Amino acid sequence: MAELLQKKNNLVHCIFASSVQTDLDEVALTEALVHQRGKSITGLSLYESGHCFQVIEGDRDEVELLYRSFCQDRAHQKMVKIIEE
C-alpha cells in the first residue's frame, strides 16, 4: 500500500506547446509513440500545420527527462511549458 501511495505521489503531468520546422505525418507521430513504449508515460499529442500541443503524464523523473529531450530536439522550436503538476 505504501508503495502504491508513493507512486501516486510521483505522478505528474506536463503540458507544453511547440512549433515544428518540418511537417510531421502519421508515421512520424506513431514512431514517437512507439519509442515511449515500455516507459510508464502516457499522453496526448495534437499536431496541425507546424504546431504541436502535448500532454505527457507519468513518473516525475521520466516526464522531466522526456520533456528535456523535446527541448533538445532541433525539430521543436519555441517550446512553451504551460503547466507541470
Long-range contacts (C-beta under 8 A, 24 or more apart in sequence): 7-59, 10-59, 10-60, 10-61, 11-57, 11-58, 11-59, 11-60, 12-57, 12-58, 12-59, 12-60, 12-63, 12-84, 12-85, 13-55, 13-56, 13-57, 13-63, 13-83, 13-84, 13-85, 14-55, 14-56, 14-57, 14-63, 14-64, 14-67, 14-81, 14-83, 14-84, 15-53, 15-54, 15-55, 15-81, 15-82, 15-83, 15-84, 16-53, 16-54, 16-67, 16-70, 16-79, 16-80, 16-81, 16-82, 17-51, 17-52, 17-53, 17-54, 17-79, 17-80, 17-82, 18-51, 18-52, 18-54, 18-70, 18-76, 18-77, 18-78, 18-79, 18-80, 19-50, 19-51, 19-52, 19-76, 19-77, 19-78, 20-47, 20-50, 20-51, 20-52, 20-75, 20-76, 20-77, 21-50, 21-74, 21-75, 21-77, 22-75, 23-50, 24-52, 36-66, 39-66, 41-66, 52-76
